[in-house]
C-alpha cells in the first residue's frame, strides 16, 4: 500500500522537471493526480508519461479563470483535494539597473499572485488535515546576483506560509515550502555555460540536484510522514543555503 493511497493531489506546472517527477511518484504511491500546464502538447506528453490515475487540465496559474476551470474539473471528477503542490513559477536574470516593468509584473503575477489564488481557490475542496506546500527557492534567502526580482517573489511565499498556517489551523491544514537549490531541469537550458558552472560551484556536494530528489521530499511533505511538520521552509539544495 502506497503512502498516498486514496489521496487526491493537485500539482500545477507539472509538465516537466521537478513537478512532473513529483506527479509520477505520487501516482506510484497511490494518489490520483491533477496536473496543469500552459501548453496542451506538453501537458499531453506529461499525462502519457505518468500513464495512469492522472488528469491534465490546460491552464496558466496566473490566470484566475484557468484556476476556476481546474478546480471545476477536480470537483466534478473527484470532489476533494488532499494535497496541493503549488509549483508554477518563473524568473529572469536581470541586474538592478536592467529590470523591466514587464518582467517584474510577469514574475510577481505568477510567483506571488498566482500562488495565492491557486491556494485560495482550492480551499472549498480541500480536506481537513491535508497538506499544502509551495515551490520556493533558496534564492529567497540568498544574495544571488541578477536575481533580485525572482528572489523577492520567492521570499514572499515564506510570509504567506507563516500567515496561512495560523489562519487554517482549525482545519488542521499544514503549510510548508519546498525550496530547491539548483536542479538540473529543462528550465536551465537557457543558462549559458558560465552561469551553470557558477551555480554548480555553490553546491557543497559539487553537483546539481535531480528532479527525482525533489520528488521524494515532496512525497514526505504530502504524506503522514510529515504530520508534525508545519510552517517550515525545507531546503533541498545539497547544502547551498547553509553556507
N, C-alpha and C positions, 0 to 999 in steps of 0.2 A: 504494500500500500504506500503510495507516494505521500510526501509531506503536504501536498496541496490538494489531496483528494476531495472532489466535490466543490472546490472553490472556483469562483469566477473572478478573473483578473482582467483589468484594462491596462494596456500599455500603449502610450502614444509614441509616434515616430519610430515604429518598430520594424522598418523595412530593411535595416542593415545594422551592422556593428553590434554594440553592447545591448541595445534594446531587442534586437532580433535574437541574439543568443539567449537573452533572458526569457523571451517568449517561448523559445524551443524548450528550455529547461523546465519552465513552469508546466508546459503540456506533458512533458515526460514525468513530472511529479504529480500528475493527476488533475491539473486545473483545466478549465475551459478559458480560452484567452481571446479577447477582442483587441485587435491591433489597428493602428491608424497609420496613414502615410499620405503625403500630398500627391504623389504620382501613382496613378492606377496601375501602370505596368509594374512598377517596383513593388506595390502592395500585392499584386497577384503573384509575383515571384516569391515574396515572403510567405504568403499563405501556402504555396506549393511546397516550399522548403520545410515549413513546420509540419505540414502533412495531415494533421487531424486536430479535432477539437479547437478549431480556430475560426474566427470570422474577421475578415478585413473590412474596414469602413474607411473609404477615401475621405480625407479632410485635412485641414490645417488647424493646428491647435490655437493659432492666433485668431481664428475666425469663429465667432461665437455661434453663428448659425450651423457651422460644421460640428461644433461640440454638441449642440442640441440634437443634431441628427445622429451623432454617435450614440448618445445615451438613449435616444428613442429606439435604436436597434437593440441595444443591450436590454432595455426594458421589455421589448417585445419577445426577444429570444430567450432570456434567462431570468429577467425580473429582479436581479440583485447584483451587487458588486461586493466582493470580499477584499479585493486587493487593487490598489491603483498605483502604477508607476508612471508619474508624470515626467516623461523622458524628453519631450520635444525642446529643442534649444538651438541657438545659432550664435555665432560670434565672428568678429572681424579683427584682424591685426592692424591697428592704426595708432600712430603716435598722437599725443595730446593735440598737437598743432594741426593734425590731419583728419581729425574726427569730423565726419559729415553728419548733418542733421538726419539724412535718410538712413544711414547705418545705425545711428543712435536709436532712432524710433523703431527700426526693424528689430534690433536686438532686444530692447525692453518690451516691445509689443509681444514677442513670442516668449522670451525667457521669464518675464515677470507677469505681465498681464495675462498671457496665455496660460501660464501655470496656475495662477489664481483662479481663473474661471474653469479650467479643467477640473480642479478640485471642487470648487463651489457647485458646479452643475452635476457632479457625481453624488453629492450628499443625499439627495432624496432616495437614491437607490442603494446607498451604502449600508451594509450590515453593521450593527453594533459589534464592537471588539475587532473590527477589521484593521487593515494596515495600509497606510498611505505613505509613500516615500517619493521624494523629489530628486530629480537628476541635478546634482550640484556640480561643483568642480573645485579642485584645490586652488584654482585661480581666485576664488573668493576670499582666500586668506593669505595668498602670496602676492608679491610685488613683481609680477612678470612684466617686462617692458612691452609696450604696444598693446596691452590687453586691458586698459583701464575700464572701458565701457562694458566689455564682457565680464570682467571680474566684479564690477559693481552690480551687474544684473544677477550674478550668482550669489553675491553676498546678501541681496535682498531676500533670497529664498530662506536663508538662515533665520531671518527675522520672522518670516511667515510661519515657519515651523514652531518657533517659540510661542507665538500667539495662538495658533490653531490648536495645539495640543491642550491648552488650557480651555479654550472655547468648546472643544468637543470631548472633554474628559468625562462628562456624564455618560457619554455613549461608548466610552472605552476605545475610541479610535486612536490608534498610535500614529504619530507623525515623525518621520525621520528624513535625513538627507543622505543619499549615497553620492559621495563626491569622488569621482575618479581622478587619477593623475593622467599622464599621457598614455593613451590606449591606442594600439595600432589598429585603427579602423579606416574604412574608405574615406572618412571625413578629413583625414590627414593628407590625402592625396594632393591637396592644393599647396601644401607647405614645401618650400624648397629644401634642398639637402642640408644647407647650413642651419636652417631653423629646426629641422628634425633632429640634427645632431646636438643642437643647443638644449632642446628639451630632454633628449636622451641622457645628456651629461648630468642633468639634475637629479636623476633617479639613482638612489644608492645601490640598488641591485644591478644597475648597469644595462638594463633593457626595458623596453616598453611593456606595458601590460597587454593582455589578450582579452578580447570580448568575453570569453568564457570565464575569466577570472572575475569579471564584474557580475556575470550571471549568477555565480554561486553565492556571492554576497547579497544579491537581490533576493535570492531564494531564502536566505537567512532572515532578511528583513520582512519577507512576506509570510513566513511560516511561524508556527508557535514556538520555534526555537528562540525567537527574539521577543517573547511575550513580555519581558520586563525591560525592553529597550525602547525608550520613548524620548524624543527630542534631541537625539544625537546627530552629529554630522560625522558619518563614518567615512574616513579617508581610505580609499583603495588605490594606492599610489606608489607602492614599493618603498615608502618612507620619505617621499619628496617633501611633503608638508611639514615633516617633523624636524627638518634641518634648515 
